[in-house]
Amino acid sequence: MSAAPRPAASEGASADVPPRSAAGQRLDLLRLFVHLIDLARRTFRNWPAVLATTLRQTVGMASAPGAEMRMDTRSGLRIACPATPLAQAPVWEVFATDDYGLARLDDRGRAGPLLAVDVGAHIGCFALAVAARSPAWHVACFEPSPSSAEYLRRNVSGNGMADRVHVVEAAVAARSGVVTLWENGPADCSNTTVSGLWRAPAGSPGAVKALERATSRAVPALALEHALREARAAAGARPDAAIDVLKIDCEGAEHEIVLESPDSAWAGVRLVLLEYHPVPGGSRGALDERLASLGLRLWWDQPSRLGLAGVGIAAYRRQVSA
């Protein structure tokens, strides 16, 4: 879970640092506004409208219930979403700050097809950004939230990519079946199949403010190996074709997917982009060890830009012989 990007915290910051003075807080807020203005101008064609909405939300002014907005990127993609912070956050993460490191992908000039799988596709930012890099890319999206999946389909169709971006309205898990989805709002990026993930007690380390109005619903889930099989079939690829990128951002469910899916499910996966979260009984070290045992070694790690304890994005890649 994230929000509009903020400047990275200074190294060496400590929980023991005294609270900022009122003047210091005003200076921090001014720096944040300058940072957002710069990012918005560089990222969005309609940056005045995007910035106005973001700044209102930054100071606690909520948009009207049901309000929508469109974020037109300078790359030419147009993203529609609810006018709420946790619906817009992935747009900033993908297009403004490149949290998934798409600039590092070694795909330029490669003959296709190239295959990406987006687990927790939300409203389609990552999938569309990948597909826009080259006509060689085919992307399979898995998203269990009905409201997010509706925006996902709209954004895929609205950007003319329905022929290369395949949408499945389902969760991905270690086993196929039915799971409970906890929804905190329409197309909210904190929606999760892990009960209580964002309900850490106030004041606890890395706590996120409780989302008290979450509702639950039963949604279908596909085992990872079944999801990857469908992705290959949708792209017209061989059953053993390589998965060039597997992105997993499913708000805590990554622990089950990584630790409990069989080794065979990971055959052919070349790069994993994983957003990790702290969950009871899980550890980041266990994720690293499991993926390393599958031949996927840690490449880079980006801790949460908001300073959320135990949250970040890590990349794991397989060494492929030339």
N, C-alpha and C positions, 0 to 999 in steps of 0.2 A: 504494500500500500504506500502511496506517495501523495504528493500534492504539488502545487506549482513550485518549480525549482527555486532553491535558495543558494546563495554562495556557500561553498564548502566551509565547514567549521575549521578554525585554526588548529594546527597540530599542537598537541600538548595541552589542549583544553581539558579541564578537570571539573568533576561534579563539585569540588570544594571551592571553586572560584566564587567570590561574593557576587550577589545579584547586581546587575547593571543599574547605574543611576538613571533617573528619568531622562537626562540629556543623552546618556549613552544609548538608551532604548530608542530615542528619537533618531539618533544617528544610524543605528542598526536598521530602522525602518526605512530611512532615506536610502541607505545603501541597497536594501532589498528592492525598492522601487526602481532605482537606477539599473540594477541588474535585470529586473523583469522587462524594463523598457528596451534594453539592449537586446535581450533574447527575443522578445516579441518582434522587433523590427527586422532582425536577421532571419527569423523563422517563418513568419506569416505575412501573406500579402495583405490581408485585412487586419493588420496588427492593431490599429486604433480600437476596433471593436473588441478584439480578443483581449487587449490590454485593459480596456475599461471594465470588462466583466471580471477579469482576474483581480484587478486592484480592489474592486468593490468587495469581492469575496475575501481578499486578504485582510480587509478591515472589518469583516464580520457582516457585510450587507448581502444577504441571500437573494438570489434571483427568485422571481415568481414561480410557484409550483407549476411544474410541467413545461417551463421555458426551455427552449432549445437554442443552440448556437451552432454556427459553422466556422470551422477553423481552416482557412485556405493556406496551404503551405507554399513556400516559394519553389518547391520542387514540382508543383502543379497538382498535387493531391488535395482533395477537399474532404474534410472529416466533419460529419454531423454528430452531435452528441447532446445530452442534457446539459443545461447551463448550471452544472454543479461541480465543485472542485474535484471530487473523486470520480467523476466521469471524464473530466478533461485531463486529469493528471497524466495518463499514458501518452496523450498527444504531445505534451511537453517532453516526456521521457524519451520518446522515439525521435521526434523531429527537432527539438531544441537542444537537448543535451546528449543525445545519442547514447543513452545508458546501456543499450545492448551492443554497442560497439560495431554497428553495421559498417562503419567506415573501414574496419579492419578485415572485412570479408575478402577472401581471395577468389573473387568470381569474375573479375573483368576479363573479357575475351575468352572465357571458357565455353566450350560447346555444350549445349543443353541435351536433354532437359536436366535442370537442377531442381532438387526437391527439398522444400522446407515444410516442417510440421509445426504448427502453432498451438500449443496446449494452453488453454486460458487465453483465447484470442481477443476477448473483450470486444471492442467496437471496430477492430481491424487495423489499428495503427501499424503494428509490427508487420503483419501480413502484407499490407499494401506497400509499405516502405520497401520490403524485400522484393515484391513482384515488380515494383517500379524500377528497380536497378537494371533489369534486363528481361527481354521477352523469354529468355531461357528458363526463368524461374516459374515453378508451379508450387503453390502453397495450399496445404490442407489445414483448415482451422477447426478447432474443437472448443466450443463455448457452451456451458450448461445454463447460464442465466437467460431466460427468455427475453428480457428487455435488452441485454447486451447483444444477444444474437440477432434481434431485430435491427439494431443499429449496424451491426456487422454486415448483415445482408444488404442493407441500404447503402452503406459506404462502398462495399465491393461493387455493387451494380452501378452506383453513381459515378464511380471512377472507371467504368468500362472494363473491369477485370474479372467478370464472372467466368470467363473461359479459362482462366489460370488460377483462380482462387476458389477453392471448394470449401463450403461451410457445412459443418455437422453440429447440430444443437445437442450436445452431450458433453458430460464430463469425461475425463480420462483418469483411470485408477489402476491399481494392480490387478483387479479382477472386474470382469463385466458384471453388470447388475443394475441396481437402483441405489442412489445415494441421496442424502439430504443436503440441499443447498440452502445456506443462510444468506439472505439478501438484505443489505443495508440501505438500498435505494435503487432507483432505476439506473441501469448501466453503471453501477457503482463498482469501481475496481477493487473494493475490499470484499465483495461477495465471495463466499468461500464454502467449501464442503467440510471444513474443520470447525466444529462447534466451539465457540468462545475464543477464537483466535485473537480477535481484536478487543477482548474484554479483560485485559490484564487489570488488576486492582490499581486504582489511582495511587501514584507515588511509587509503584514498584519499578525496578530497573527496566528501562525501555518501554514503559507502559504507553499505550495509545489510548486516548480518551474513549471511554466505553460507547458503543453504538447500541443504544438501548432499544431501538425500535426495529431490530432485525426480525424478519419473518422467514419461515422455512417452507420448503416445498420439496417433493420427491422429484428427482430428475434421473434420466438414464445415464449410465456410465459404461464406457468401453475400456477393456483392458488395453494396456499400452500396445501389446503386440497386435491386437485387433485394429486399433487406431492407425498404426503404421501400415498395416496391410491395406486398409481403406485408402490411406493417403497415396500409396503406390498405385493402387487401382485407378483412383480418380485422375492421376496424372498420366495414365496409360503406360506406366513403367513396369518393368519386370518385378516379380514377387520378391526377388533378392536385390533390387536396386538400392543404391546407397541413399541414405537420408543425409543430405548435405548439411542441414541445420535442423536441430530439434530444440525449439524454444519452449520452456516450461515456466509459466507464471500462474500458479493456481493457489496462491494464498495459503500455504502450509501443506497442501496435499502432495507437494513434491517429495516429501519424506516417504510416503507410502509408495509412490510411483517408482522412485529410485531404489529404495531398499527392498521392495517386495516383488517387483516385476522380474520374470525369469531372465537369465543371461541371454537366452536366444532372442529376446525382444530387442536387444541393443545391437545385434549384428548389423553392420553396415551404417550405423550412426557415426558420422564423422565429427560433428561439433554439437555440443550441448550448451545452450545459453539458459542459465537457471537462476531465477529469482528465488532466494532462500529466505526462510522465516523461522523464528524460534517456535517450536511446538513442544508440548509436554512429552517427555520421553524421547525426543529427537535431538540430534546434534549435527552441527555443520561438519564436524570431523567425520561422522559416519557417512555423510553424503560424499565427501572427498574420497574416503577409502573405498566405498562401493564403486564409484565411477572409475577410480584408478584401477581397481581389480578387473574392470571391463575394458581396460585399455584407453580410457578417456582421462587424460592428465590435465590438471589445473593449468590454464593458460593465463588468465588475468582475473582479478577480483575487484569489484567496485562496491565498497560499503555504501549504505544508504546516505544519500546527500542530505537527508533530514536528520541524520544522527540517530535513527531508530536502532536500538541495540539488537544485534543478531540478524539484521535485515540487509540485503544487498543483492547484487547480481554477479554471478561468476561464470566464466567460460571454461569449458573442458573440451579438448580436442584430441583426436586420434591421429597418430602419425601414419600417413598413407604413403606407401612406396610409390615412387615416380613411375 
